[in-house]
Amino acid sequence: MKQLLEKYDTPAPRYTSYPTVPYWTDSPTLDECIQSLETHLTPKESKLALYLHIPFCETLCTFCGCNTSITKNHTVEEPYVAALKNELNLYTDKVTSLKGKNLSELHLGGGSPTYLSDYHLESTIDYILNKLNPTEDPQYSIEVDPRRTRVSQLKLLQKLGFRRISLGVQDFDPEVQRLVNRIQPFELTENISREARALGFDSINFDLIYGLPKQTLDSMKYTIERTLELKPDRIAFYSYAHVPWIKASQRLFTEKDLPEATVKRDLYEIGRQLLEKEGYREIGMDHFALPHDKLWKAFNSNQLHRNFMGYSDSKTDVMLGLGSSSISETPDLFFQNQKLEMKYRKSLLDGIIPILRGHKLTKSDQIRKQLILDLMTSWKVNVPSEMKTHVFQFLREMESDQLVSWQENMLTVTELGKPFLRIIAMAFDEKLQLSQPTKPVFSKAI
């Protein structure tokens, strides 16, 4: 495996969208965004997911690549919550099919959504649920910071219909926590997990990260073992992305503190092995679930879906993002809100939906988007005949190394190939290949 990791040590996108954000070129107008929402929400059977971005955190985690606003001044809550409500009002005014539309999924992310007071949290959710009609079995989920989450918030969320909760954990090792400025004793995570279970939350997720500064095989083993003591239903085991030229806070530690590429992969492998030994199953890139969880069941029934919110157990036709930096998605468009919270609120005060940029998907984009989605949610994809020659050539070395296999037009990722899923997906990435016309040069054959 070490030789394979060295050979295919090639940067690759995470493919939370296709085209990926750096290749968004043909930005839609506001009218085009409204029309696309109208078109795809009009059918009665169409499903809507809503994402709310709450950017605030009281302290800065130095590993974080999210769009955040760091402040302990909670007076920022009131104007931001008012802006979220105003944004939803503008959409329901302009998109007639959104009024009273059935809501299948609601997810709160950030930042730290539990930064909000109980009052503002309840006010925001009540407002949304009064504007939109939940389906018979809606899926409400929220990201929480165990250092800031109160039991009163959990009780409120349970009352509002939330049954899924995602805990930011990252790592349990004290030295790693110190370096990434996230001091979070095990007991905090343990307390929130057990309180949530007692209140009836039936799907608890932990976010873990490998590749953080000063992580070792021993410290990773310790983190996974502590995680297994609490037995979350799902685990997102993400690779740390070091982008100090984008996130200056990542300069607070140096590249010398980070594990080398092969060690970083070993961190993932030891985590995967320990998780699978305890019954977790790898259901997609960086994600694991226990067999009783809906995510695993969706994988087995070929219903697994993936978008900017992550993996989901059901497909939605439209994802509408509210809040600064939120991204919305329809079958033919992506569009993103203003990133800066002040610009976001200013636009709404002026009565303007705060769209910053986006991308109109061509027919080719839509086909490739679905192929990559299939690959990311099932480990296999039926390659159109007109693409097969190119894809076959791109993956020829990977086939020789037994990372993928073919059966006529069906491309399957093998167990050995799972660590290289993002690189395999590059075979379908027309935008990347046009910008980098030479095929990635893999090191000598092994």
DRENDO-1510 file (C-alpha; in Angstrom, 1 decimal, always signed):
<recs>
REC; n; res; u; v; w
REC; 1; MET; +0.0; +0.0; +0.0 .
REC; 2; LYS; +2.8; +2.4; +0.8 .
REC; 3; GLN; +4.1; +2.1; -2.8 .
REC; 4; LEU; +0.7; +2.8; -4.2 .
REC; 5; LEU; +0.3; +5.8; -2.0 .
REC; 6; GLU; +3.6; +7.2; -3.1 .
REC; 7; LYS; +2.8; +6.5; -6.8 .
REC; 8; TYR; -0.6; +8.1; -6.7 .
REC; 9; ASP; +0.3; +11.1; -4.5 .
REC; 10; THR; -1.6; +13.5; -6.7 .
REC; 11; PRO; -3.7; +16.4; -5.5 .
REC; 12; ALA; -7.4; +15.8; -6.3 .
REC; 13; PRO; -10.6; +17.7; -5.6 .
REC; 14; ARG; -13.1; +16.5; -3.0 .
REC; 15; TYR; -15.9; +16.7; -5.6 .
REC; 16; THR; -18.6; +18.1; -3.3 .
REC; 17; SER; -19.8; +19.6; -6.5 .
REC; 18; TYR; -19.1; +19.2; -10.2 .
REC; 19; PRO; -17.8; +21.4; -11.6 .
REC; 20; THR; -15.7; +22.2; -8.5 .
REC; 21; VAL; -15.9; +25.8; -7.3 .
REC; 22; PRO; -12.6; +26.9; -8.9 .
REC; 23; TYR; -14.0; +26.0; -12.3 .
REC; 24; TRP; -17.3; +27.9; -12.0 .
REC; 25; THR; -17.3; +30.2; -15.0 .
REC; 26; ASP; -20.7; +31.0; -16.4 .
REC; 27; SER; -22.4; +32.7; -13.4 .
REC; 28; PRO; -26.2; +32.9; -13.6 .
REC; 29; THR; -28.2; +36.1; -13.2 .
REC; 30; LEU; -30.6; +36.4; -10.3 .
REC; 31; ASP; -33.5; +35.9; -12.7 .
REC; 32; GLU; -32.0; +32.7; -13.9 .
REC; 33; CYS; -31.6; +31.4; -10.4 .
REC; 34; ILE; -35.2; +32.2; -9.6 .
REC; 35; GLN; -36.4; +30.6; -12.8 .
REC; 36; SER; -34.4; +27.4; -12.1 .
REC; 37; LEU; -35.8; +27.2; -8.6 .
REC; 38; GLU; -39.3; +27.7; -10.0 .
REC; 39; THR; -38.8; +25.0; -12.6 .
REC; 40; HIS; -37.5; +22.3; -10.4 .
REC; 41; LEU; -39.7; +23.0; -7.4 .
REC; 42; THR; -43.0; +23.1; -9.4 .
REC; 43; PRO; -43.5; +19.3; -9.7 .
REC; 44; LYS; -45.5; +18.1; -6.7 .
REC; 45; GLU; -43.1; +15.2; -6.1 .
REC; 46; SER; -39.9; +17.4; -6.1 .
REC; 47; LYS; -38.0; +17.4; -2.8 .
REC; 48; LEU; -36.5; +20.5; -1.1 .
REC; 49; ALA; -33.6; +20.6; +1.3 .
REC; 50; LEU; -32.7; +23.7; +3.2 .
REC; 51; TYR; -29.3; +24.6; +4.5 .
REC; 52; LEU; -28.7; +27.4; +7.0 .
REC; 53; HIS; -25.2; +28.7; +7.6 .
REC; 54; ILE; -24.5; +30.2; +11.0 .
REC; 55; PRO; -21.0; +31.6; +10.7 .
REC; 56; PHE; -20.3; +32.5; +14.3 .
REC; 57; CYS; -17.8; +30.9; +16.7 .
REC; 58; GLU; -16.5; +32.2; +20.0 .
REC; 59; THR; -12.9; +31.0; +19.3 .
REC; 60; LEU; -10.9; +30.2; +16.2 .
REC; 61; CYS; -9.9; +26.6; +15.5 .
REC; 62; THR; -6.7; +26.9; +13.5 .
REC; 63; PHE; -7.4; +23.9; +11.3 .
REC; 64; CYS; -10.7; +25.3; +10.1 .
REC; 65; GLY; -11.3; +26.1; +6.4 .
REC; 66; CYS; -14.9; +27.1; +6.8 .
REC; 67; ASN; -16.4; +30.5; +6.4 .
REC; 68; THR; -16.6; +31.8; +10.0 .
REC; 69; SER; -16.9; +35.0; +12.0 .
REC; 70; ILE; -15.1; +34.9; +15.4 .
REC; 71; THR; -16.7; +36.9; +18.2 .
REC; 72; LYS; -17.9; +36.5; +21.8 .
REC; 73; ASN; -20.2; +39.4; +21.2 .
REC; 74; HIS; -23.6; +37.8; +21.0 .
REC; 75; THR; -25.4; +41.0; +19.9 .
REC; 76; VAL; -24.5; +39.8; +16.3 .
REC; 77; GLU; -27.3; +37.2; +16.6 .
REC; 78; GLU; -30.3; +39.4; +16.3 .
REC; 79; PRO; -29.4; +41.1; +13.0 .
REC; 80; TYR; -28.2; +37.9; +11.5 .
REC; 81; VAL; -31.3; +35.9; +12.4 .
REC; 82; ALA; -33.4; +38.8; +11.0 .
REC; 83; ALA; -31.4; +38.6; +7.7 .
REC; 84; LEU; -32.0; +34.8; +7.4 .
REC; 85; LYS; -35.8; +35.4; +7.8 .
REC; 86; ASN; -35.6; +38.3; +5.3 .
REC; 87; GLU; -33.7; +36.1; +2.8 .
REC; 88; LEU; -36.4; +33.3; +3.0 .
REC; 89; ASN; -39.1; +36.0; +2.6 .
REC; 90; LEU; -37.5; +37.2; -0.6 .
REC; 91; TYR; -37.3; +33.7; -2.0 .
REC; 92; THR; -40.9; +32.9; -1.2 .
REC; 93; ASP; -42.0; +36.2; -2.7 .
REC; 94; LYS; -40.1; +35.6; -6.0 .
REC; 95; VAL; -40.5; +31.7; -6.3 .
REC; 96; THR; -44.2; +31.0; -6.2 .
REC; 97; SER; -43.6; +27.2; -6.1 .
REC; 98; LEU; -41.6; +27.6; -2.9 .
REC; 99; LYS; -44.6; +28.9; -0.9 .
REC; 100; GLY; -45.8; +26.0; +1.3 .
REC; 101; LYS; -43.4; +23.6; -0.4 .
REC; 102; ASN; -42.8; +20.4; +1.4 .
REC; 103; LEU; -39.5; +20.4; +3.2 .
REC; 104; SER; -37.6; +17.1; +3.2 .
REC; 105; GLU; -34.4; +18.1; +4.9 .
REC; 106; LEU; -33.2; +20.9; +7.1 .
REC; 107; HIS; -29.5; +21.2; +8.1 .
REC; 108; LEU; -27.8; +23.9; +10.2 .
REC; 109; GLY; -24.1; +24.2; +9.8 .
REC; 110; GLY; -21.4; +26.8; +10.4 .
REC; 111; GLY; -19.5; +28.1; +12.2 .
REC; 112; SER; -21.3; +26.9; +15.3 .
REC; 113; PRO; -25.1; +26.9; +15.0 .
REC; 114; THR; -25.3; +26.3; +18.8 .
REC; 115; TYR; -23.6; +29.7; +19.1 .
REC; 116; LEU; -27.2; +31.0; +18.9 .
REC; 117; SER; -29.3; +31.5; +22.1 .
REC; 118; ASP; -32.2; +29.2; +22.7 .
REC; 119; TYR; -34.5; +32.1; +21.8 .
REC; 120; HIS; -32.9; +32.8; +18.4 .
REC; 121; LEU; -32.5; +29.1; +17.6 .
REC; 122; GLU; -36.2; +28.5; +18.3 .
REC; 123; SER; -37.3; +31.7; +16.5 .
REC; 124; THR; -35.4; +30.8; +13.4 .
REC; 125; ILE; -36.6; +27.2; +13.1 .
REC; 126; ASP; -40.2; +28.1; +13.9 .
REC; 127; TYR; -40.1; +30.8; +11.2 .
REC; 128; ILE; -38.9; +28.4; +8.6 .
REC; 129; LEU; -41.3; +25.6; +9.5 .
REC; 130; ASN; -44.2; +28.1; +9.3 .
REC; 131; LYS; -43.1; +29.2; +5.8 .
REC; 132; LEU; -42.5; +25.7; +4.5 .
REC; 133; ASN; -44.5; +22.4; +5.1 .
REC; 134; PRO; -42.4; +19.6; +6.5 .
REC; 135; THR; -42.9; +16.2; +4.8 .
REC; 136; GLU; -44.3; +13.3; +6.8 .
REC; 137; ASP; -40.8; +12.1; +7.7 .
REC; 138; PRO; -38.5; +15.2; +7.5 .
REC; 139; GLN; -34.8; +14.9; +8.3 .
REC; 140; TYR; -33.6; +17.7; +10.6 .
REC; 141; SER; -29.9; +17.8; +11.5 .
REC; 142; ILE; -27.5; +20.2; +13.1 .
REC; 143; GLU; -23.7; +20.6; +13.7 .
REC; 144; VAL; -22.9; +21.3; +17.4 .
REC; 145; ASP; -19.8; +22.3; +19.3 .
REC; 146; PRO; -19.6; +20.3; +22.5 .
REC; 147; ARG; -17.7; +23.1; +24.2 .
REC; 148; ARG; -20.6; +25.5; +23.7 .
REC; 149; THR; -23.7; +23.3; +23.5 .
REC; 150; ARG; -26.1; +23.4; +26.4 .
REC; 151; VAL; -28.6; +20.7; +27.4 .
REC; 152; SER; -31.3; +23.3; +27.1 .
REC; 153; GLN; -30.5; +23.6; +23.4 .
REC; 154; LEU; -30.6; +19.8; +22.9 .
REC; 155; LYS; -34.1; +19.7; +24.6 .
REC; 156; LEU; -35.2; +22.6; +22.4 .
REC; 157; LEU; -33.9; +20.9; +19.2 .
REC; 158; GLN; -35.6; +17.6; +20.2 .
REC; 159; LYS; -38.9; +19.5; +20.7 .
REC; 160; LEU; -38.5; +21.1; +17.2 .
REC; 161; GLY; -38.1; +17.7; +15.6 .
REC; 162; PHE; -34.4; +17.3; +15.3 .
REC; 163; ARG; -33.2; +13.7; +15.6 .
REC; 164; ARG; -29.7; +13.9; +14.1 .
REC; 165; ILE; -26.8; +15.7; +15.6 .
REC; 166; SER; -23.2; +16.1; +14.4 .
REC; 167; LEU; -20.5; +16.7; +17.0 .
REC; 168; GLY; -17.3; +18.5; +16.1 .
REC; 169; VAL; -14.6; +16.4; +17.8 .
REC; 170; GLN; -11.6; +16.3; +15.4 .
REC; 171; ASP; -9.1; +14.7; +17.9 .
REC; 172; PHE; -9.0; +13.6; +21.5 .
REC; 173; ASP; -5.3; +14.0; +22.0 .
REC; 174; PRO; -4.5; +17.0; +24.3 .
REC; 175; GLU; -1.4; +18.1; +22.4 .
REC; 176; VAL; -3.2; +18.0; +19.0 .
REC; 177; GLN; -6.1; +20.0; +20.6 .
REC; 178; ARG; -3.6; +22.6; +21.9 .
REC; 179; LEU; -2.0; +23.1; +18.5 .
REC; 180; VAL; -5.3; +23.5; +16.7 .
REC; 181; ASN; -6.7; +25.7; +19.5 .
REC; 182; ARG; -9.6; +23.5; +20.3 .
REC; 183; ILE; -9.3; +22.3; +24.0 .
REC; 184; GLN; -12.2; +19.8; +24.3 .
REC; 185; PRO; -11.8; +17.2; +27.1 .
REC; 186; PHE; -13.4; +13.8; +26.4 .
REC; 187; GLU; -15.9; +14.4; +29.1 .
REC; 188; LEU; -17.5; +17.3; +27.2 .
REC; 189; THR; -18.1; +15.1; +24.1 .
REC; 190; GLU; -19.2; +12.2; +26.3 .
REC; 191; ASN; -21.8; +14.4; +28.2 .
REC; 192; ILE; -23.4; +15.8; +25.0 .
REC; 193; SER; -23.5; +12.4; +23.3 .
REC; 194; ARG; -25.3; +10.8; +26.3 .
REC; 195; GLU; -27.7; +13.7; +26.8 .
REC; 196; ALA; -28.6; +13.5; +23.1 .
REC; 197; ARG; -29.2; +9.8; +23.3 .
REC; 198; ALA; -31.4; +10.2; +26.4 .
REC; 199; LEU; -33.5; +12.8; +24.6 .
REC; 200; GLY; -34.1; +10.5; +21.7 .
REC; 201; PHE; -31.6; +11.6; +19.0 .
REC; 202; ASP; -31.3; +8.5; +17.0 .
REC; 203; SER; -28.4; +9.4; +14.8 .
REC; 204; ILE; -25.2; +10.9; +16.3 .
REC; 205; ASN; -22.3; +11.7; +14.1 .
REC; 206; PHE; -18.7; +12.6; +15.1 .
REC; 207; ASP; -16.5; +14.6; +12.8 .
REC; 208; LEU; -12.9; +13.5; +13.1 .
REC; 209; ILE; -9.8; +14.8; +11.1 .
REC; 210; TYR; -6.6; +13.0; +10.2 .
REC; 211; GLY; -3.5; +14.8; +9.1 .
REC; 212; LEU; -3.5; +17.4; +11.9 .
REC; 213; PRO; -0.3; +18.7; +13.4 .
REC; 214; LYS; +1.5; +16.3; +15.8 .
REC; 215; GLN; -0.9; +13.4; +15.1 .
REC; 216; THR; +0.9; +10.1; +15.4 .
REC; 217; LEU; -0.3; +6.5; +14.9 .
REC; 218; ASP; -0.5; +6.1; +18.6 .
REC; 219; SER; -2.5; +9.3; +19.1 .
REC; 220; MET; -4.9; +8.4; +16.3 .
REC; 221; LYS; -5.4; +5.0; +17.9 .
REC; 222; TYR; -6.2; +6.7; +21.1 .
REC; 223; THR; -8.7; +9.0; +19.4 .
REC; 224; ILE; -10.5; +6.2; +17.7 .
REC; 225; GLU; -10.6; +4.1; +20.8 .
REC; 226; ARG; -12.2; +6.9; +22.8 .
REC; 227; THR; -14.6; +7.4; +19.9 .
REC; 228; LEU; -15.6; +3.8; +20.1 .
REC; 229; GLU; -16.4; +4.1; +23.8 .
REC; 230; LEU; -19.2; +6.5; +22.8 .
REC; 231; LYS; -20.2; +4.5; +19.6 .
REC; 232; PRO; -21.6; +7.3; +17.4 .
REC; 233; ASP; -23.9; +6.0; +14.6 .
REC; 234; ARG; -21.9; +7.8; +11.9 .
REC; 235; ILE; -18.4; +9.0; +11.6 .
REC; 236; ALA; -17.0; +11.6; +9.1 .
REC; 237; PHE; -13.3; +11.0; +9.0 .
REC; 238; TYR; -12.0; +13.9; +7.0 .
REC; 239; SER; -8.5; +14.6; +5.6 .
REC; 240; TYR; -7.1; +17.9; +6.9 .
REC; 241; ALA; -6.6; +20.4; +4.0 .
REC; 242; HIS; -3.6; +22.7; +4.6 .
REC; 243; VAL; -4.3; +25.9; +2.7 .
REC; 244; PRO; -2.5; +28.7; +4.7 .
REC; 245; TRP; -2.6; +30.9; +1.6 .
REC; 246; ILE; -6.4; +30.9; +2.0 .
REC; 247; LYS; -6.8; +30.5; +5.8 .
REC; 248; ALA; -4.1; +32.6; +7.5 .
REC; 249; SER; -4.9; +30.9; +10.9 .
REC; 250; GLN; -3.2; +27.8; +9.6 .
REC; 251; ARG; +0.1; +29.6; +9.7 .
REC; 252; LEU; +0.0; +29.3; +13.5 .
REC; 253; PHE; +1.7; +25.9; +13.1 .
REC; 254; THR; +4.2; +24.9; +10.4 .
REC; 255; GLU; +4.4; +22.2; +7.7 .
REC; 256; LYS; +7.0; +20.5; +9.9 .
REC; 257; ASP; +4.3; +19.8; +12.5 .
REC; 258; LEU; +2.2; +18.0; +9.9 .
REC; 259; PRO; +2.5; +14.2; +9.2 .
REC; 260; GLU; +4.1; +13.3; +5.8 .
REC; 261; ALA; +1.8; +12.0; +3.1 .
REC; 262; THR; +2.4; +8.3; +3.7 .
REC; 263; VAL; +2.1; +8.7; +7.5 .
REC; 264; LYS; -1.1; +10.7; +6.9 .
REC; 265; ARG; -2.6; +7.8; +5.0 .
REC; 266; ASP; -1.5; +5.4; +7.7 .
REC; 267; LEU; -3.5; +7.5; +10.1 .
REC; 268; TYR; -6.6; +6.9; +8.0 .
REC; 269; GLU; -5.8; +3.2; +7.6 .
REC; 270; ILE; -5.4; +2.6; +11.3 .
REC; 271; GLY; -8.6; +4.5; +11.9 .
REC; 272; ARG; -10.5; +2.6; +9.2 .
REC; 273; GLN; -9.3; -0.8; +10.5 .
REC; 274; LEU; -10.3; +0.0; +14.1 .
REC; 275; LEU; -13.7; +1.2; +13.0 .
REC; 276; GLU; -14.4; -1.7; +10.7 .
REC; 277; LYS; -13.3; -4.1; +13.5 .
REC; 278; GLU; -16.1; -2.7; +15.6 .
REC; 279; GLY; -18.8; -3.0; +12.9 .
REC; 280; TYR; -18.6; +0.3; +11.1 .
REC; 281; ARG; -18.8; +0.2; +7.3 .
REC; 282; GLU; -17.2; +2.6; +4.8 .
REC; 283; ILE; -20.1; +4.0; +2.8 .
REC; 284; GLY; -18.3; +6.6; +0.8 .
REC; 285; MET; -15.4; +9.0; +0.8 .
REC; 286; ASP; -14.3; +9.6; +4.4 .
REC; 287; HIS; -17.6; +8.3; +5.9 .
REC; 288; PHE; -18.5; +5.4; +8.1 .
REC; 289; ALA; -21.8; +4.1; +9.5 .
REC; 290; LEU; -23.1; +1.4; +11.7 .
REC; 291; PRO; -25.5; -1.1; +10.0 .
REC; 292; HIS; -28.6; +0.1; +11.8 .
REC; 293; ASP; -28.1; +3.7; +10.6 .
REC; 294; LYS; -30.1; +5.1; +7.7 .
REC; 295; LEU; -27.0; +6.1; +5.9 .
REC; 296; TRP; -25.8; +2.5; +5.7 .
REC; 297; LYS; -29.3; +1.4; +4.7 .
REC; 298; ALA; -29.4; +4.0; +2.0 .
REC; 299; PHE; -26.0; +2.8; +0.6 .
REC; 300; ASN; -27.3; -0.8; +0.4 .
REC; 301; SER; -30.5; +0.3; -1.3 .
REC; 302; ASN; -28.7; +2.6; -3.8 .
REC; 303; GLN; -30.4; +5.7; -2.3 .
REC; 304; LEU; -27.3; +7.4; -0.9 .
REC; 305; HIS; -27.0; +11.0; -2.0 .
REC; 306; ARG; -24.2; +13.6; -1.6 .
REC; 307; ASN; -24.2; +17.4; -1.9 .
REC; 308; PHE; -22.6; +20.4; -0.2 .
REC; 309; MET; -24.2; +19.3; +3.1 .
REC; 310; GLY; -22.4; +15.9; +2.9 .
REC; 311; TYR; -23.9; +12.4; +2.6 .
REC; 312; SER; -27.6; +12.0; +2.9 .
REC; 313; ASP; -30.0; +9.0; +3.0 .
REC; 314; SER; -32.3; +10.5; +0.4 .
REC; 315; LYS; -32.1; +12.5; -2.8 .
REC; 316; THR; -33.4; +16.0; -3.0 .
REC; 317; ASP; -34.1; +17.9; -6.2 .
REC; 318; VAL; -33.2; +21.4; -4.9 .
REC; 319; MET; -30.9; +22.5; -2.0 .
REC; 320; LEU; -31.6; +26.1; -1.0 .
REC; 321; GLY; -28.8; +27.7; +1.0 .
REC; 322; LEU; -29.6; +30.6; +3.4 .
REC; 323; GLY; -26.9; +32.6; +5.2 .
REC; 324; SER; -23.5; +34.1; +4.3 .
REC; 325; SER; -21.5; +31.9; +2.0 .
REC; 326; SER; -24.3; +29.3; +1.6 .
REC; 327; ILE; -24.4; +27.4; -1.7 .
REC; 328; SER; -27.7; +26.5; -3.4 .
REC; 329; GLU; -28.0; +23.7; -6.0 .
REC; 330; THR; -30.6; +22.8; -8.7 .
REC; 331; PRO; -30.1; +20.2; -11.4 .
REC; 332; ASP; -28.8; +22.9; -13.7 .
REC; 333; LEU; -27.3; +25.6; -11.5 .
REC; 334; PHE; -25.0; +26.3; -8.5 .
REC; 335; PHE; -25.1; +29.7; -6.8 .
REC; 336; GLN; -23.4; +31.0; -3.7 .
REC; 337; ASN; -24.2; +33.9; -1.3 .
REC; 338; GLN; -21.9; +36.7; -0.4 .
REC; 339; LYS; -19.2; +35.3; +1.8 .
REC; 340; LEU; -18.7; +38.3; +4.1 .
REC; 341; GLU; -21.4; +38.5; +6.7 .
REC; 342; MET; -21.6; +42.3; +6.5 .
REC; 343; LYS; -22.0; +42.3; +2.7 .
REC; 344; TYR; -24.6; +39.5; +3.1 .
REC; 345; ARG; -26.7; +41.5; +5.5 .
REC; 346; LYS; -26.3; +44.8; +3.6 .
REC; 347; SER; -27.6; +43.2; +0.4 .
REC; 348; LEU; -30.7; +41.9; +2.3 .
REC; 349; LEU; -31.3; +45.3; +3.9 .
REC; 350; ASP; -31.4; +46.7; +0.3 .
REC; 351; GLY; -34.0; +44.0; -0.6 .
REC; 352; ILE; -31.6; +42.1; -2.8 .
REC; 353; ILE; -31.0; +38.3; -2.7 .
REC; 354; PRO; -27.3; +38.2; -1.8 .
REC; 355; ILE; -25.9; +36.0; -4.6 .
REC; 356; LEU; -22.2; +36.4; -5.2 .
REC; 357; ARG; -21.4; +33.9; -7.9 .
REC; 358; GLY; -22.4; +30.6; -9.4 .
REC; 359; HIS; -22.3; +28.3; -12.4 .
REC; 360; LYS; -24.7; +27.3; -15.1 .
REC; 361; LEU; -24.2; +23.6; -15.8 .
REC; 362; THR; -23.9; +22.5; -19.4 .
REC; 363; LYS; -25.4; +19.2; -20.6 .
REC; 364; SER; -21.9; +17.8; -20.3 .
REC; 365; ASP; -21.5; +19.1; -16.8 .
REC; 366; GLN; -24.8; +17.5; -15.8 .
REC; 367; ILE; -23.8; +14.1; -17.1 .
REC; 368; ARG; -20.4; +14.2; -15.5 .
REC; 369; LYS; -21.9; +15.5; -12.2 .
REC; 370; GLN; -24.1; +12.4; -12.1 .
REC; 371; LEU; -21.3; +10.0; -13.0 .
REC; 372; ILE; -19.1; +11.4; -10.2 .
REC; 373; LEU; -22.0; +11.3; -7.8 .
REC; 374; ASP; -22.6; +7.6; -8.7 .
REC; 375; LEU; -19.0; +6.8; -8.1 .
REC; 376; MET; -18.9; +8.7; -4.7 .
REC; 377; THR; -22.1; +7.0; -3.4 .
REC; 378; SER; -21.8; +3.4; -4.7 .
REC; 379; TRP; -18.1; +2.7; -5.5 .
REC; 380; LYS; -19.1; +2.0; -9.1 .
REC; 381; VAL; -20.4; +3.8; -12.2 .
REC; 382; ASN; -21.8; +2.8; -15.6 .
REC; 383; VAL; -19.6; +4.7; -18.0 .
REC; 384; PRO; -21.3; +6.0; -21.2 .
REC; 385; SER; -19.8; +4.3; -24.3 .
REC; 386; GLU; -18.7; +7.6; -25.8 .
REC; 387; MET; -16.5; +8.2; -22.7 .
REC; 388; LYS; -15.2; +4.8; -22.1 .
REC; 389; THR; -12.1; +5.0; -24.2 .
REC; 390; HIS; -10.9; +8.2; -22.5 .
REC; 391; VAL; -11.8; +6.9; -19.0 .
REC; 392; PHE; -10.2; +3.6; -19.7 .
REC; 393; GLN; -6.9; +5.2; -20.8 .
REC; 394; PHE; -6.9; +7.6; -17.8 .
REC; 395; LEU; -7.3; +4.7; -15.4 .
REC; 396; ARG; -5.1; +2.1; -17.3 .
REC; 397; GLU; -2.4; +2.2; -14.6 .
REC; 398; MET; -4.9; +2.0; -11.8 .
REC; 399; GLU; -6.5; -1.0; -13.4 .
REC; 400; SER; -3.0; -2.6; -13.7 .
REC; 401; ASP; -2.5; -1.9; -10.0 .
REC; 402; GLN; -5.9; -3.5; -9.3 .
REC; 403; LEU; -7.5; -0.3; -7.9 .
REC; 404; VAL; -10.4; -0.5; -10.4 .
REC; 405; SER; -12.0; -3.2; -12.4 .
REC; 406; TRP; -14.2; -3.3; -15.5 .
REC; 407; GLN; -17.1; -5.4; -16.5 .
REC; 408; GLU; -18.1; -4.1; -19.9 .
REC; 409; ASN; -19.0; -0.5; -19.2 .
REC; 410; MET; -19.3; -0.9; -15.4 .
REC; 411; LEU; -16.3; +0.6; -13.6 .
REC; 412; THR; -15.9; -0.6; -10.0 .
REC; 413; VAL; -13.5; +0.6; -7.3 .
REC; 414; THR; -11.9; -2.3; -5.6 .
REC; 415; GLU; -11.2; -2.5; -1.9 .
REC; 416; LEU; -7.6; -1.7; -2.7 .
REC; 417; GLY; -8.7; +1.3; -4.7 .
REC; 418; LYS; -11.0; +3.0; -2.1 .
REC; 419; PRO; -8.2; +5.3; -0.8 .
REC; 420; PHE; -7.9; +6.7; -4.3 .
REC; 421; LEU; -11.5; +7.5; -5.0 .
REC; 422; ARG; -10.9; +11.2; -5.7 .
REC; 423; ILE; -8.2; +10.4; -8.2 .
REC; 424; ILE; -10.4; +7.9; -9.9 .
REC; 425; ALA; -13.1; +10.6; -10.2 .
REC; 426; MET; -10.7; +12.8; -12.0 .
REC; 427; ALA; -11.2; +10.6; -15.0 .
REC; 428; PHE; -14.6; +12.2; -15.5 .
REC; 429; ASP; -13.4; +15.8; -14.8 .
REC; 430; GLU; -13.5; +17.6; -18.1 .
REC; 431; LYS; -12.8; +21.0; -16.6 .
REC; 432; LEU; -9.7; +19.9; -14.8 .
REC; 433; GLN; -8.4; +18.1; -17.9 .
REC; 434; LEU; -9.0; +21.2; -20.1 .
REC; 435; SER; -7.0; +23.3; -17.7 .
REC; 436; GLN; -4.3; +20.7; -17.3 .
REC; 437; PRO; -4.2; +19.0; -20.7 .
REC; 438; THR; -1.6; +16.5; -19.8 .
REC; 439; LYS; -2.8; +13.4; -17.8 .
REC; 440; PRO; -1.4; +13.3; -14.3 .
REC; 441; VAL; +2.0; +11.6; -14.4 .
REC; 442; PHE; +2.1; +8.8; -11.9 .
REC; 443; SER; +5.5; +7.6; -10.7 .
REC; 444; LYS; +7.1; +4.5; -11.9 .
REC; 445; ALA; +5.2; +1.3; -12.1 .
REC; 446; ILE; +5.2; -1.0; -9.1 .
</recs>
